[in-house]
Amino acid sequence: CYSCNTMRIVNNAAQQIPAPTEELYYYDAIIISDIHLGSRMCQAKELDEFLSRIRVKYLILAGDVFDDLQFNRLQHWHWQALSRIRKLLQECVTRKLGAHGA
């Protein structure tokens, strides 16, 4: 856990460890597709890290969010990324568009 108050003892002297600078990036729109949550090839951890650093007006999920409907395959990072997506969607301008794909 990083915080400004994190202390480390080095040679009996306490040193302050600076918190990493987590700059937020603001976008008008982000398009995400082919996430395939539940797949072993899914890069859910990287997606979660990316989503944690952005604020966006329109978040567009363009398909294949889940690999299949067997949610018991979802691992920790898959659930974490899904949670982050839901949080961002709550903050976005919400419009639902549906299109049936192949």
Beta strands, then each sheet from edge to edge (+ up, - down):
strand 1: 7-10
strand 2: 13-16
strand 3: 25-32
strand 4: 54-61
sheet 1: 1+ 2-
sheet 2: 3+ 4+
end
